[in-house]
Amino acid sequence: MRNFNQAKRIVIKIGSSTLTHESGLLNIRRVEELVKVLADIKNSGRQIVLVSSGAMAVGVGKLGLAGKPGDMPGKQAVAAVGQCELMYTYDKLFSEFNHVTSQILLTRDVVDEPLRKQNVRNVFKRLIEMGTIPIVNENDSVSTEEIEFGDNDTLSAIVSVIAEADLLIVLSDIDGLYEEDPRINPHARLISEVHEITPEIESAAAGAGSNRGTGGMITKIHAAKIANANGVDMVILNGDHPRKLYSLLENEDIGTYFSTKSRQKHTNYK
C-alpha cells in the first residue's frame, strides 16, 4: 500500500538522460519545471535532497566536444566544467522561489569510512535544519576507479540512507520497471510494485543505459536493494514530466514502487 503523502524527507535522483538533450546541452524547459515542482513540494513542508547527474554531459556540451573524453584526466576536466554550470543553473532557478541550495560532492571512500561517513551525515542534518536544498553528485573531477560509485543510482540510495530519508524517488527516462524491455516490446507490462527482488526481477532489468548516462535499470534495482534493506521506500518514475511528482506523492499508482515490507539482505550503509 502506497502512503507517500506521509513522507517528510525525500531524496530525488535525476539522471543525465533526463536532464539533457541528445546534444548533451541542458534541457532547460525540463530543468525549470523540475525546480519549480521541487520548490513547491518543499513549500508544502517536506524536506528535499536532490541527487543530480549531468556534470559530465553538461561539460561535454558546454565545451562543444563530440563526446566524452576517453582518458581519465579528460573526463575529470569535463566534469569540473559541467559541475560548475550545473550548480549555477540550479542555484539561479531555486533562488527565484526563495530557496537556498547547497552542494555536496562525494566519493565512495568517504561513505565507506565510518568517521568520514558520520561527518557527511552530520552535514546533511545541519544543511536540512538550515532549510537548504542539498544538491549531491559524485565528485567526478577527482574520482578514480578505486573511489567512484560508478553510477548515481547507487549514490542516491546511499544518500537516502545517510540522510535518513523516508522515500527515494529515482527519475528516469522510462515509466518504471517492465516485465520486458518496452523499447523492444511496446506491449510490455509495467510492474507497479515490487516486494521482493527476485532473479526474475533482475532479469527484467538487464540492459544498458543511454549514451548520456551510466548503468540502466539494473543499477536502479541495485539501488532499491540498498534503500529497502535500510528501511527506505523507493520509486522509479518517469522524469520527462516532473509534475508527476505531485501525483506520486498523492499516492497515485504510477511508476514502480519498491516496498520495504520485505527488506532485502544487502550491504548496510547506516
Number of C-alpha atoms within 10 A of each C-alpha: 9 15 11 16 13 13 15 15 20 25 26 23 27 25 22 25 25 25 28 21 17 15 16 25 19 24 17 13 9 18 20 15 16 21 19 18 17 23 21 14 17 20 13 10 10 16 21 22 28 22 27 23 27 27 26 28 29 30 28 24 22 16 12 12 14 10 15 18 15 8 8 15 13 13 19 21 17 25 25 19 18 24 25 13 17 18 18 11 16 17 18 13 20 18 14 12 13 10 16 17 20 17 16 14 13 21 20 20 15 15 21 12 10 13 11 13 18 15 13 19 18 13 15 22 14 12 17 17 10 10 15 19 23 21 22 23 24 26 21 24 21 17 19 16 9 10 17 18 21 19 19 29 30 21 23 31 32 22 28 31 24 20 21 19 22 19 24 29 27 27 26 24 20 17 18 23 29 21 16 19 18 15 9 8 11 9 12 14 13 17 17 16 18 19 14 16 16 11 9 9 18 15 12 16 21 16 13 13 15 14 14 22 19 18 18 18 24 20 22 25 22 16 24 31 24 26 33 26 22 24 20 23 25 30 25 26 25 22 24 19 14 20 14 17 22 15 13 19 16 14 15 14 14 20 25 22 23 25 23 20 14 14 21 20 11 13 11 11 18 14
